Amino acid sequence: MYSIFTDEVSVSGIWQLVTDINYRNHIDSDTEYSSLNGNFSVGKGMDIKNRIFPQPGIVVFESDEYQKSIVYLWELPLCDFFISYFYKEAGNGVKITATLTIQGILSPFWYLMYGRAIAKNFSRDIKFMIDKAK
């Protein structure tokens, strides 16, 4: 897990950036392509192909009055791999939290293959998102 507070952007500003499907590969260098399933709405997913993972995954956006979140899911052999970002108003800024959850019998293997590198880059990825959302 990685968490940071920033007053450089608002929740709505960063949310607008991360939900722009056509711009996804510009804010995440690991994204090869993304496509929306129907019209965009909260709770709706999109397909995403990450350069790291061998197969496409799905992304689901959630929003309520307290926070907004985006959850990535990849179904790997004998394992589900989740990356979650939470954006919450906090005082005069935004608290951004990134988490990695790996579930399944091969979790240790997939952590060593992909998870460790992804978690290591959370700070870089969030800083990049903040800079792009300014």
C-alpha positions, 0 to 999 in steps of 0.5 A: 500500500502507498498513500500520499496527501497533495494539495496540488490537485482536486479529486474532480481533477484527478478523476477526470484524468483517470476516467478519460479512456482515450488518454489512458495510455498517456498517463500509464506507460504500462497501458497498451490499449483500453476500450470502454464497454458501452457508455461511460458511467460509474460502476461500468468497466473497461477492457485494458491491456497492460504491457506487463500482463500477458492477457487483458484485464478489466477496470471498474470505476466507483464513486460516492460522496466520500471518495472515488476509486478505480480498481484494475483486475487481472485473472491470472492462472490460479490467482486474481490480481487487483490494483486499487486507487482511492481518491478522497477529499481531505481538508484542502487537498486529496488523499490518494491511496494505492493498494495491491491485492493478490488472491489465490494459490499462486499469489506468491509466484505472481507477486514475485513475477509482477506485484513487487515491481508494480508496488515499487512504482506506486509513488512514481505512478501517482506523482505522474498522475498528479503532474498530468492532472494539474 
